[in-house]
Structure formats: C-alpha cells, structure tokens
Amino acid sequence: MAGTDQTRKDEALREAGPAVILVAPQLGENIGTAARAMLNFGLTDLRLVRPRDGWPNERARAAASGADEVIDGARLFATTAEAIADLDYVIATTARSRDMVKPILTPETAATQMRVAFGAGGRAGLLFGPERTGLENDDIVLADALMMVPVNPAFASLNLAQCVLLMSYEWHKAGDATEAARIEYPQTRPATKEELVGFFHHLEGELDRFGFLKPPEKRPSMIRNLRNMFQRAVLTEQEVRTLRGVVAALTRRYPKGEGPPD
C-alpha cells in the first residue's frame, strides 16, 4: 500500500458520494481493485448485483489492498432495480452508443450532474456492467444518462477498476466547482428509482391488459421506449403519484383481469 499513511486515518476523506453498482462482475480481483479505486477518493458505497463467483470473495479482499471497509460494507442484490431502488439519479457507463434517447455525458459532466443531484438532496449512483459484455439494455433503461469516456476509438477498452477510478476521481475533483449548485423541490423531492419502477410496472400492467403492448416480439422495445421517455422527464415523487392516479382513473371502470371490449 505504497503512499498510504496509516497515522492519518483520522483525517481520511469521507463524504456522501455516489453508490458504485457493479452488475454481474466476473472476477473477485476486479471487485477488489474497484473497491481500492473507490476508497482512494473517499467513496464507500459498493453494491454488487449477481457477482459470478459469489460473495463474500477472498480474492476481492486481497486485491482491495486494504480497502476493507468498502469490501466489508458491500451489499449484495439480485437485480439492478433492487440495487438502485433508493437512488434518484443514475448514470450508466458504456463503451458504445445505444439506440436510446438519453443524455450522453463525459466523465467530467457526469460528476457535475451527480453533484447537482446531491445538492438537491438526492442520491446518485454509477452503473458498471460485466467486464466482457457491459451493461444490458434492460439495465441501461433504468438510468437517467449514459457516460462515455472519450478514449481512442480504435482501442476503447477500459477495465472495470480503471473506469471506477476515473469516475471516483472526477467526482472528487468536481467538489469545489459544484458546491453552490442547488435545485429546490418545494413540498416534494426527486422520485426514487423504486418509485419509478413501481409506476412502470403499474403502467405496463394496464397496457398489457388493454392490449397495447403488441405484437409480443415488439413488447421489450416498446417498454424500453416508454421507460426512457419518463426517465427523461426527471419526475418528482409527487408527479409519480399523480401519474399513477391518472392511470388508475383511466382504467377504473374495467375490473381487474378484464380489458375493454374489442
């Protein structure tokens, strides 16, 4: 642990920061080096979604090189939706463009946007996909924006720890520049991902009942398009409750299990 001064633990950098969510990471060593990168810049909220080799993982601890508090505090989740449920602003990292209408941010602008989210009293997170394939579209659709690193297009291969280190550094660097950034939400707050996903399930269930999401082979892309549309709206908790009320009011005349007559 060259460069670590054990006598200065009381001065260690600690601040509320974004959650780092690793979706289906393959190697324990990569989880460990990502944890090490996080703690370099004071981040400690590590969340793991279906790690391939299980958890806890001693190879991850060894590779963390002393970042034990990140490893010990890591939380395990079955799905990406569960891992981000308490967050209200999520950025998905990707090495390639996707067929989705979402803001595409650089690492620097992504860090600034997360600082703004925290300034409004919200909670932010960064999604990282499996080492070999990256994030799936069904994970990305839950994010508010995409982050792409402007690297050499002929060799755009960053490993997991490199990407986590880069974003942890940009988050730390953006601290002073965005200190004054604030958004006011009178009598409400940004909607959490749990609230948004609940609304999505409510809306999609009713659309299924009324025969809108057809033909079946187009249903996944139709759902992704709908979810992206509402993600871009940056809904508040009150707005989500209003939308759920609208859906309920429009479908109330038809009993559950029944749709309108053909």
N, C-alpha and C positions, 0 to 999 in steps of 0.2 A: 504494500500500500504506500508506495513512494509518494511523498507530498502530503501525506496525512499527518497532522499534528494532534496526537491523542490528548495533549494537555489543553486543547482549546475546544473540548466538546461542549462546554457551557456556552460558547459563542456560536455554536452551529447554526447555520441558516435554516430556519423553519418558517414557512408561511403557508397560508391556504393557497393551494395551487390546483391545477387540473388533475383529474384522475387519468392514469395511463391504463388503457384497456387493451390487453393482448388477446386477440381472438385466435383460438386454436394454435397456440405456439407449439412448435415441434420439438425443440431441444431445450432441456433444462439449462444448459450453458447459455443459451440465448436469453432466457428469462433472467438468469443471474447477471449477465452483463448489462441488460436493460435496467435492472434494479440499481446497479452500480452507477450507471449514467444518470438515473433519476436523482439519487442522493447527492451526486456532485453539485446539483443546483437546488437542493432543498425540497425535492418532491418525494412524497412517501406513499401516495395513494395508488397502489398497484392492484389491478383487478384482472383475473385470468378466466377466460372462457374456454372450457374444454381443452386444457393442455394435453397434448398427445400422450406424454409419458407420465401423466398423473401428477398429483400434488398431495403432500409436500415432495420436494425433489432435492436430494442432497447435491446433485451436480449443479443445480441452480445456486444453492448456498455457497458452494466452493467458488463458483465463477463470480459471485457478487463481491468478493474480495473485501468483506467487512460490512457491506450494506445490509446487515442482518435485520435492522428494524423494518426495512422495506420487505424483505423476504418473510419475516415473521408476521407482518401485518397484511400480507397479500390475501385477497379474498377470492373465492372460487365461485363461478357461476355456470349455469347450464346453458344459458342463451345470452346473446348480445343484448337483447331487450332488457333482460333482468339486470345485466351489468351496468346499464346506463339509466336505469329507471329513475334515480333520484337527481339526475342531471337535467339541465335545461338548454345547454348549448354544447353540441358535439361536433368535432371535426374529424373526418375520416381521412387517413393518409393513403395515397395511392400513387403508383408509378405510371399509370396510364389514364387517359381520358375515358370517361364513361358516358353512355348515352342517357344522361340525366341532366336536367336543368338545375344546376346548383352553382353557387359561387365557387370559384377556384382561387385559392389563396396561396401565397408564398409562405414559407415558414415565418417570416417577419410579420406579415399581415395577419397570419393565423394567431400568433402570440398576442398581437394587439387586440384582435377581436375577442379573445378569451379574457384579456384584462378588462375590456369593456363589460363583458358578461359578469365578471366578478364585481366590478364597480356598481352594477345594478342590483347586487345582492344575489346573483345566481350562482350556479355551479357548472363548471365546464369539464369536458373530457376529450381525450385524444384516442381514436381507434386505430389500432395497428393490426394488420392481418397476418396470416400464416406466412412463414418465410418463403415457401415455394410458390404459392399461388396468389397471395394478397387477399384482400377482403372480397367477399362475395357481394353481389348487388343487393341482396336482401339485408345485409348489414349496412351497406352504404346508404340505402334509402332512409335509414333512421337518423342520419347525420344532417346537420344544418349546412355544412360546407365541406368541400374537398381541399386537401392540402397537397400540393405537388412541389417537389424540390427541383429547382432549375439546374439540373445536372447535365453532363454530357449525354446528348440523346443517343449516341452510339454505344454508350455503356452506362445505363441508368440504374445500375444495380447497387443499392444500399442494403447493408444487412440490418437486422432488427435493432440492435443496440446503437448503431450509427444514427438511425432515424430517431430513436428515442433521445439520444444525446443531443442531436441537433435541435429538436423541439424543446427540450428542457432548457437548453442554453438560450434559445430565443425567448422563451417565457421569462427567464430571469432577466435578460437584457431589456425587455420591454417594461420592466417595473417602473422606472423613473419616467419614461416617456408617456405612459398612460395613467399616471397617478390621479390625474384630475378627471379622467373620463367617467361619466356617470349617466345613467338613464333612470328617469323617475317612472314608477308604476303606481300611480295613486290608487289606493284601495285594492290592489291586486299584485300579482307577481308573474314572472315568466312561467309558462307551463312546464312541468317536468316531462321527461320522456315517458314516464309511466302513465301520466295523464293523457299525453298524445296517443300512445299506443292503445290505451283504453278507448279513446274516441275512434281510432282507426278500426278497431275490432267491432265497435258498435255500428259504424257506418257501413263497413264491408259486410257485416252480417245482414243488415237490412237490404243492401244492394243485391246480395245473393238471393234473399227471399223474394225480391221483386224481379229477379231475372235479368238484372242489368249487366252482371259480370259474365257475359257470354260472348263468344264460344269459350269452352273451358281452356283451350290452349292459349287464349289471349288473357286469361284472368291474371296470371302473375304480373305481366307488364302493365295491365290496367291498374292493378293495385299499387305498383311502384309509382306510376304516374300520379295517382291520387295522393299518395303519401308525400311525394315530392312537392306537390302543389301546396299542401297545408304546411309542410316544413318551411317553405319559403316565406310563409305569412308571419312567422315568428309570433305565434299565438301566446296570449296570456292565459292564466288559469281561468279567469272569468270568461274569456272568449271560448275556451274549450267547453266550459259548462253550457254556454249559450248555444254552441253548435250541437251539442248532444241534445239539448232541449228542442232545437229545430228538427233534428232527425226524429226524435220521439213524437213530436207533434204531427209531423207529416205522415207517420206510419201508424198512429194510434188507432185509426178506425179499422185496421185489419188485425185480427187476433194473431198471437204468436203461432208460428207454424203454417200460417196462411199468407198468401200474397193476393194481389188484386186479381180479379177475373181476367182471363185472356181476351 
